[in-house]
Amino acid sequence: MGTTREDDGRARTRRIAILGGGNLGQALARGWVAAGVVEPRNLRVVRRRPERLVELAALGIRTGADNGEAAREAELLVIAVQPQQVEDLLDQVAAAIDPARHHVISVVSGVSLAVLRARLGELPIVRTMPNTAVTIRESMTCLSALPAHAAALEDAAVLFDAVGRTLVIPEDMMIPATALCACGVAFFLRSVRAASQGGIEIGFHPDEAMLLAAQTARGAASLLLREGSHPEAEIDRVTTPRGCTIAGLNEMEHQGFSSALIKGILLSAEKAAGLYGTN
């Protein structure tokens, strides 16, 4: 989704509270500040133990432990707790919500717009699924909202476009997005780790093998994103008859490489669907 200079200015001056300062909440704070889309003084991050947010405080971001107070001060609330913690959080902030003033972005896996609206009222809510690459502005973030909240969806896209790429999807695809994009970071990192271990087996030192594997993975992904090509088309450019690439690919397939990855994504989607009582 595209953004305008006016959109960016509105995002920078809006008071934002990230309710949940775990890995993803902190990654969002760092990413937005690094991108310049939010001024540190307009951003507050809340968690039960705010002493664990000292690195954010050093960036000029306000920190604290009171969700209700943060909600009253902010205009945009970003709910970033674990699914099992969301009920308590909603209880803490419900009384502070002003539908005429507040917007909400949820990054909580498995918690539907209907659940959030039932607890918080009829206010604009955007459901999103980013990943931890927001820290380096390389996230893939999926977003969804009710048709009546298109303006809030655009506002959320301003924030997440600043830390990667975005795609608006129907809400019933948010669980699959969790498996492919959020869990997917770990899947691709594991494949890089495996490739580096193979590199060690064939003679490289561990640091060399990791560099070679990670940069090669980055280049492979960039070929698809920048050229818009299909993976098999790029694979065909590398493979030759009776060559070493096709021999390696065929052995990986014999060992179930593609099947294992597909099954892992399917199982993660099933698990994500059960993290909260309803999708």
The 8 nearest C-alpha neighbors of each residue, nearest first, counted from 0:
[[1, 165, 156, 2, 160, 166, 153, 164],
 [0, 2, 3, 157, 160, 156, 153, 165],
 [3, 1, 157, 6, 0, 4, 7, 156],
 [2, 4, 6, 5, 7, 1, 157, 8],
 [3, 5, 7, 6, 8, 2, 9, 10],
 [6, 4, 8, 3, 7, 9, 2, 10],
 [7, 5, 3, 9, 4, 8, 2, 10],
 [8, 6, 4, 10, 5, 9, 36, 11],
 [9, 7, 5, 11, 10, 6, 4, 12],
 [8, 10, 6, 7, 12, 11, 13, 5],
 [9, 11, 7, 13, 8, 12, 36, 37],
 [12, 10, 37, 36, 8, 38, 9, 13],
 [11, 13, 9, 10, 14, 8, 41, 38],
 [14, 12, 10, 11, 15, 9, 41, 74],
 [13, 15, 41, 73, 74, 42, 75, 12],
 [14, 16, 75, 42, 73, 76, 74, 13],
 [15, 17, 43, 76, 73, 44, 42, 18],
 [18, 16, 77, 44, 19, 76, 43, 78],
 [19, 17, 78, 45, 79, 77, 16, 44],
 [18, 20, 80, 79, 46, 45, 24, 21],
 [21, 19, 24, 46, 25, 45, 44, 18],
 [20, 22, 24, 23, 19, 25, 80, 46],
 [21, 23, 25, 24, 26, 20, 131, 27],
 [24, 22, 26, 25, 21, 131, 27, 79],
 [25, 23, 20, 27, 21, 26, 22, 79],
 [26, 24, 28, 22, 27, 20, 23, 21],
 [25, 27, 134, 23, 29, 24, 28, 30],
 [28, 26, 30, 24, 25, 29, 133, 31],
 [29, 27, 25, 31, 26, 30, 32, 24],
 [30, 28, 26, 32, 27, 31, 134, 33],
 [29, 31, 134, 27, 33, 133, 32, 28],
 [32, 30, 34, 28, 33, 36, 37, 29],
 [31, 33, 35, 29, 37, 34, 30, 28],
 [34, 32, 30, 35, 31, 29, 36, 134],
 [35, 33, 31, 32, 36, 161, 30, 162],
 [36, 34, 32, 33, 37, 31, 38, 11],
 [35, 37, 11, 34, 31, 10, 7, 32],
 [38, 36, 11, 32, 35, 31, 10, 39],
 [37, 39, 41, 11, 40, 32, 35, 42],
 [40, 38, 60, 42, 59, 41, 32, 37],
 [39, 41, 38, 42, 60, 59, 61, 43],
 [42, 40, 14, 39, 38, 15, 13, 12],
 [41, 43, 15, 39, 40, 60, 16, 14],
 [42, 44, 61, 16, 62, 60, 17, 15],
 [45, 43, 17, 62, 16, 20, 18, 61],
 [46, 44, 63, 18, 64, 19, 20, 62],
 [47, 45, 20, 64, 19, 48, 49, 63],
 [46, 48, 64, 49, 45, 65, 63, 19],
 [47, 49, 50, 46, 51, 64, 52, 63],
 [50, 48, 51, 52, 63, 46, 64, 47],
 [51, 49, 52, 48, 53, 63, 62, 47],
 [50, 52, 49, 53, 48, 54, 46, 20],
 [53, 51, 49, 50, 55, 54, 56, 62],
 [52, 54, 56, 55, 51, 50, 57, 49],
 [55, 53, 57, 56, 52, 58, 51, 60],
 [56, 54, 58, 57, 52, 53, 60, 59],
 [55, 57, 60, 53, 59, 58, 54, 61],
 [56, 58, 54, 55, 59, 53, 60, 52],
 [59, 57, 55, 56, 60, 54, 39, 32],
 [58, 60, 56, 39, 57, 40, 61, 55],
 [61, 59, 39, 56, 58, 55, 42, 40],
 [60, 62, 43, 56, 42, 59, 44, 40],
 [63, 61, 44, 43, 45, 49, 56, 60],
 [62, 64, 45, 49, 65, 44, 46, 61],
 [63, 65, 47, 46, 45, 49, 66, 48],
 [66, 64, 68, 67, 63, 69, 45, 46],
 [67, 65, 69, 68, 70, 64, 92, 45],
 [68, 66, 92, 70, 69, 65, 91, 95],
 [67, 69, 71, 70, 65, 66, 72, 95],
 [68, 70, 66, 72, 67, 71, 16, 73],
 [71, 69, 67, 73, 68, 72, 66, 95],
 [70, 72, 68, 95, 69, 73, 67, 96],
 [73, 71, 69, 70, 68, 74, 14, 16],
 [74, 72, 14, 70, 15, 75, 71, 16],
 [73, 75, 101, 14, 15, 100, 102, 76],
 [74, 76, 15, 102, 73, 103, 101, 16],
 [77, 75, 103, 16, 15, 17, 104, 78],
 [76, 78, 17, 104, 105, 103, 18, 16],
 [79, 77, 105, 18, 80, 106, 17, 76],
 [78, 80, 19, 106, 24, 18, 107, 77],
 [81, 79, 19, 84, 78, 85, 107, 82],
 [80, 82, 84, 83, 107, 85, 79, 108],
 [83, 81, 85, 84, 275, 107, 274, 108],
 [82, 84, 81, 85, 275, 86, 274, 80],
 [85, 83, 81, 82, 86, 87, 80, 88],
 [84, 86, 88, 82, 87, 83, 89, 80],
 [87, 85, 89, 88, 84, 90, 83, 82],
 [88, 86, 90, 89, 85, 84, 91, 83],
 [87, 89, 85, 91, 90, 86, 92, 84],
 [88, 90, 86, 92, 91, 87, 93, 85],
 [91, 89, 87, 88, 93, 92, 86, 94],
 [90, 92, 88, 89, 67, 93, 87, 66],
 [91, 93, 67, 95, 89, 94, 90, 70],
 [94, 92, 96, 95, 119, 90, 89, 91],
 [93, 95, 92, 96, 91, 90, 67, 97],
 [96, 94, 92, 71, 93, 70, 67, 97],
 [95, 97, 93, 94, 98, 92, 101, 119],
 [96, 98, 100, 99, 101, 95, 122, 94],
 [99, 97, 122, 101, 100, 96, 121, 120],
 [100, 98, 97, 101, 122, 102, 96, 121],
 [101, 99, 97, 98, 74, 102, 96, 75],
 [102, 100, 74, 98, 97, 75, 99, 96],
 [101, 103, 75, 123, 124, 76, 74, 122],
 [104, 102, 124, 76, 75, 77, 125, 123],
 [103, 105, 77, 125, 124, 126, 76, 78],
 [106, 104, 78, 126, 107, 77, 127, 125],
 [105, 107, 127, 79, 128, 78, 126, 108],
 [108, 106, 105, 79, 82, 110, 81, 80],
 [107, 109, 110, 82, 106, 271, 177, 274],
 [108, 110, 278, 275, 272, 274, 111, 271],
 [111, 109, 278, 108, 107, 275, 114, 277],
 [112, 110, 278, 113, 114, 109, 115, 277],
 [111, 113, 115, 114, 116, 126, 110, 124],
 [112, 114, 116, 111, 115, 117, 110, 118],
 [115, 113, 117, 111, 112, 116, 118, 110],
 [114, 116, 112, 118, 117, 113, 119, 111],
 [117, 115, 120, 119, 113, 118, 114, 121],
 [118, 116, 114, 115, 120, 119, 113, 121],
 [117, 119, 115, 116, 120, 114, 89, 93],
 [120, 118, 116, 93, 115, 117, 96, 121],
 [121, 119, 116, 122, 117, 118, 98, 115],
 [120, 122, 116, 98, 123, 119, 117, 124],
 [121, 123, 98, 120, 124, 102, 101, 116],
 [124, 122, 102, 148, 151, 103, 125, 121],
 [125, 123, 103, 104, 102, 122, 144, 126],
 [126, 124, 104, 144, 143, 152, 103, 105],
 [125, 127, 105, 143, 142, 104, 144, 106],
 [128, 126, 142, 106, 141, 105, 143, 125],
 [127, 129, 141, 140, 106, 177, 142, 130],
 [130, 128, 140, 139, 138, 127, 181, 141],
 [129, 131, 181, 132, 138, 133, 139, 180],
 [130, 132, 133, 23, 26, 134, 138, 129],
 [131, 133, 138, 134, 137, 130, 135, 136],
 [132, 134, 136, 138, 162, 131, 30, 135],
 [135, 133, 30, 26, 132, 136, 29, 131],
 [134, 136, 133, 132, 137, 30, 162, 138],
 [162, 137, 135, 133, 163, 134, 138, 30],
 [136, 138, 163, 132, 135, 133, 162, 139],
 [139, 137, 163, 132, 133, 130, 136, 140],
 [138, 140, 164, 129, 165, 163, 180, 130],
 [141, 139, 129, 165, 128, 138, 164, 166],
 [140, 142, 166, 128, 127, 165, 167, 129],
 [143, 141, 127, 167, 126, 168, 166, 140],
 [142, 144, 126, 170, 168, 167, 125, 169],
 [145, 143, 125, 148, 126, 152, 146, 124],
 [144, 146, 147, 148, 143, 149, 125, 124],
 [147, 145, 148, 149, 144, 152, 143, 150],
 [148, 146, 145, 149, 144, 150, 123, 151],
 [147, 149, 151, 146, 145, 150, 123, 144],
 [148, 150, 152, 151, 146, 147, 153, 144],
 [151, 149, 153, 152, 148, 154, 147, 123],
 [152, 150, 154, 148, 153, 149, 155, 123],
 [151, 153, 149, 155, 150, 154, 125, 156],
 [154, 152, 156, 150, 151, 155, 149, 157],
 [155, 153, 151, 157, 156, 152, 150, 158],
 [156, 154, 152, 158, 157, 153, 151, 159],
 [155, 157, 153, 159, 158, 154, 160, 152],
 [158, 156, 154, 160, 155, 159, 2, 161],
 [159, 157, 155, 156, 161, 160, 36, 154],
 [158, 160, 156, 161, 162, 157, 163, 155],
 [161, 159, 163, 164, 157, 162, 156, 158],
 [160, 162, 159, 158, 163, 34, 157, 136],
 [136, 163, 161, 133, 159, 160, 137, 30],
 [164, 162, 137, 138, 136, 160, 161, 139],
 [163, 165, 139, 160, 140, 138, 159, 162],
 [166, 164, 140, 141, 139, 160, 0, 159],
 [165, 167, 141, 142, 168, 140, 164, 0],
 [166, 168, 142, 141, 143, 165, 169, 0],
 [167, 169, 143, 142, 166, 170, 141, 172],
 [170, 168, 171, 172, 143, 167, 173, 144],
 [169, 171, 172, 173, 143, 168, 144, 126],
 [170, 172, 169, 173, 174, 278, 168, 175],
 [173, 171, 170, 175, 174, 169, 176, 168],
 [174, 172, 176, 170, 175, 171, 177, 128],
 [173, 175, 177, 176, 172, 268, 272, 271],
 [176, 174, 178, 177, 172, 173, 268, 179],
 [177, 175, 173, 179, 174, 178, 180, 172],
 [178, 176, 181, 174, 175, 180, 179, 173],
 [177, 179, 268, 182, 175, 267, 176, 264],
 [178, 180, 183, 176, 177, 182, 181, 175],
 [181, 179, 183, 176, 177, 182, 178, 139],
 [180, 182, 130, 177, 183, 184, 178, 179],
 [183, 181, 178, 184, 185, 180, 179, 177],
 [182, 184, 180, 179, 186, 181, 185, 187],
 [183, 185, 187, 182, 186, 181, 188, 180],
 [184, 186, 188, 183, 187, 182, 189, 181],
 [187, 185, 183, 189, 188, 184, 190, 182],
 [186, 188, 190, 189, 184, 185, 183, 191],
 [189, 187, 185, 191, 190, 186, 184, 192],
 [188, 190, 192, 186, 187, 191, 185, 193],
 [189, 191, 193, 187, 192, 188, 194, 186],
 [192, 190, 188, 194, 189, 193, 212, 213],
 [193, 191, 189, 195, 190, 194, 188, 196],
 [192, 194, 190, 196, 195, 191, 189, 197],
 [195, 193, 197, 191, 196, 192, 212, 190],
 [196, 194, 208, 198, 209, 192, 197, 193],
 [197, 195, 193, 199, 198, 194, 192, 200],
 [196, 198, 200, 194, 195, 199, 193, 201],
 [197, 199, 195, 208, 196, 201, 200, 203],
 [198, 200, 203, 196, 202, 197, 201, 204],
 [201, 199, 197, 198, 202, 196, 203, 195],
 [202, 200, 198, 199, 203, 197, 196, 204],
 [201, 203, 199, 200, 198, 204, 208, 197],
 [204, 202, 199, 208, 198, 207, 205, 201],
 [203, 205, 207, 206, 199, 208, 202, 198],
 [206, 204, 208, 207, 199, 209, 203, 195],
 [207, 205, 209, 208, 204, 210, 203, 211],
 [208, 206, 210, 204, 205, 209, 203, 211],
 [207, 209, 195, 205, 198, 211, 206, 210],
 [210, 208, 195, 212, 206, 207, 211, 213],
 [211, 209, 207, 213, 208, 212, 214, 206],
 [210, 212, 208, 209, 214, 213, 215, 207],
 [211, 213, 209, 215, 195, 210, 214, 191],
 [214, 212, 216, 210, 215, 211, 209, 191],
 [215, 213, 217, 216, 211, 212, 210, 218],
 [214, 216, 218, 212, 217, 213, 211, 219],
 [217, 215, 219, 213, 214, 218, 212, 220],
 [218, 216, 214, 220, 215, 219, 221, 213],
 [217, 219, 221, 215, 216, 220, 214, 222],
 [218, 220, 216, 222, 221, 217, 215, 223],
 [221, 219, 217, 223, 222, 218, 216, 224],
 [220, 222, 218, 224, 223, 219, 225, 217],
 [223, 221, 219, 220, 226, 225, 224, 218],
 [222, 224, 227, 228, 221, 220, 226, 225],
 [225, 223, 221, 227, 222, 226, 220, 228],
 [226, 224, 222, 221, 227, 223, 228, 220],
 [225, 227, 228, 223, 222, 224, 221, 229],
 [228, 226, 223, 224, 225, 229, 222, 221],
 [227, 229, 223, 226, 230, 232, 233, 222],
 [228, 230, 232, 231, 223, 233, 227, 234],
 [231, 229, 233, 232, 234, 228, 223, 235],
 [230, 232, 234, 233, 229, 235, 228, 236],
 [233, 231, 235, 229, 234, 230, 236, 228],
 [232, 234, 236, 230, 235, 231, 229, 237],
 [235, 233, 231, 237, 236, 232, 230, 238],
 [234, 236, 232, 238, 233, 237, 231, 239],
 [237, 235, 233, 234, 238, 232, 239, 231],
 [236, 238, 234, 235, 239, 233, 244, 245],
 [239, 237, 235, 244, 245, 236, 234, 242],
 [238, 240, 242, 241, 237, 245, 244, 235],
 [241, 239, 242, 238, 245, 243, 244, 246],
 [242, 240, 239, 243, 245, 246, 244, 238],
 [241, 243, 239, 240, 244, 245, 246, 238],
 [242, 244, 246, 245, 247, 241, 238, 239],
 [245, 243, 247, 246, 238, 242, 248, 237],
 [244, 246, 248, 247, 238, 243, 242, 249],
 [247, 245, 243, 249, 244, 248, 250, 242],
 [246, 248, 250, 244, 245, 249, 243, 251],
 [249, 247, 245, 251, 250, 246, 244, 252],
 [248, 250, 252, 246, 251, 247, 245, 253],
 [249, 251, 253, 247, 252, 248, 254, 246],
 [252, 250, 254, 248, 256, 249, 253, 247],
 [251, 253, 255, 249, 254, 256, 250, 248],
 [254, 252, 250, 251, 255, 249, 256, 248],
 [253, 255, 251, 252, 256, 250, 249, 257],
 [254, 256, 252, 258, 253, 259, 257, 251],
 [257, 255, 252, 259, 251, 258, 254, 260],
 [258, 256, 260, 259, 255, 261, 252, 251],
 [257, 259, 255, 261, 260, 256, 262, 252],
 [260, 258, 262, 256, 257, 261, 255, 263],
 [261, 259, 263, 257, 262, 258, 264, 256],
 [260, 262, 258, 264, 263, 259, 257, 265],
 [263, 261, 265, 259, 264, 260, 258, 266],
 [262, 264, 260, 266, 261, 265, 259, 267],
 [263, 265, 267, 261, 262, 266, 178, 268],
 [264, 266, 262, 268, 263, 267, 261, 269],
 [265, 267, 269, 263, 268, 264, 262, 270],
 [268, 266, 270, 264, 178, 269, 265, 271],
 [267, 269, 178, 271, 265, 266, 270, 175],
 [270, 268, 266, 272, 267, 271, 265, 273],
 [269, 271, 267, 273, 272, 268, 266, 274],
 [272, 270, 268, 274, 273, 269, 267, 174],
 [271, 273, 269, 270, 274, 109, 174, 268],
 [272, 274, 271, 270, 275, 276, 269, 109],
 [273, 275, 271, 272, 109, 82, 270, 276],
 [276, 274, 273, 109, 277, 82, 110, 83],
 [275, 277, 273, 274, 278, 109, 110, 272],
 [278, 276, 275, 110, 109, 111, 272, 273],
 [277, 109, 111, 110, 272, 276, 275, 174]]
